[in-house]
C-alpha cells in the first residue's frame, strides 16, 4: 500500500502531523511519500503536479491519498485525471474556494476551480472518502468541507476545537487518521 501525503500552502513534509503519521504507516509496512511541493515561491498547480510526478510513484488502486488544506484541493486535480479508483481519499481542512486572506487566495488561485471540477470522475476515483474539518478552523470555513462532501460523498468528521488541524492548532499527532486506515 502506498500512502501519499500532500501538505498545503506554506507547508512542508516536516510540518504538522505528517512525520508522526509517516512513522505509524512505516511501522505497518506501508510505503509513504510526502513530496516537497513548491510554496510559497513558485507555487502553482503546474509546479505541484510536476513535483508530485517527480517525487511519488504512479497513483493506482493500492494508494491512500491524504491532503491537508490546499493539499486536499490538489487531490481533486489528481483524482480527476485517474483512469481507475484508488483505495482511499482523506481530505483534511479542504480549501474549495477563496478564504478571504489575500496572500493565501493569491497563492491558491490556480488550484481553485470549484464549479468546474469533474465531480463524477473525482467521486468515481476517490475510493473510500473521509473528510476531516475543525469546527473552529480560523482559515477555512466548515462550508468548504460540507460542499466537498455534497459533491463526492464520504463521511465528514467534524473535530471539536480542531482549528485548522495543523501544528498551530496543536495537531502534531492525529489519532483519528489511524482509526480509519491503520
Steps between C-alpha positions, in 0.01 A plus 500: 500500500631846408407796719550843346463804727468846345572811707336836438605856428815598693517141630771236484544125546643570848197697619184427694418130559671377183820354657294335775265338247793392284654310792173319571458409134858374471444283807214334308734445202326759282706700251469868594564801280475863609613706203648844547264725307628846400356760737473790527756569225402348167171368641261404223295201398751429222804507733323279756399248234863484383629454856245229571592316179874521582479400867234228515419178317205472265172534685302180460239291679722409800546867595376707792506872423497742793496875449503785749355841413607582143649149482140376521412727208797362308355152554193600299720576198676165539179300543336672205767364263531141622393208283404273794389553861746508786449329837427802719492881494532703819442874481607710801379862522435519124515836324225521239496871423654827611546530876508883510865520598648681197853354528366143508228562242768624259721194562205259474323646196634258235366203701145628551250403235215394724206515261704360212641183653383174345332390822380168358854395404634615836229312686552185292878508552515601869434157652387519861473869593546663841503876555630653824436858603541694822181664628700815576738516202628861493583487127260271315131497585311176557300574185803400293496148647122478475512604135762235426290233671196609298701456179676167563336343803692329775498557872552849643661494844486832685773526762403707803756775565716363217579836346669453162615153612860617480788546744382853579178339628692237697486229232846348490323165540166402347370175653166527316688425177635175642150393589391499137783320325762347727 
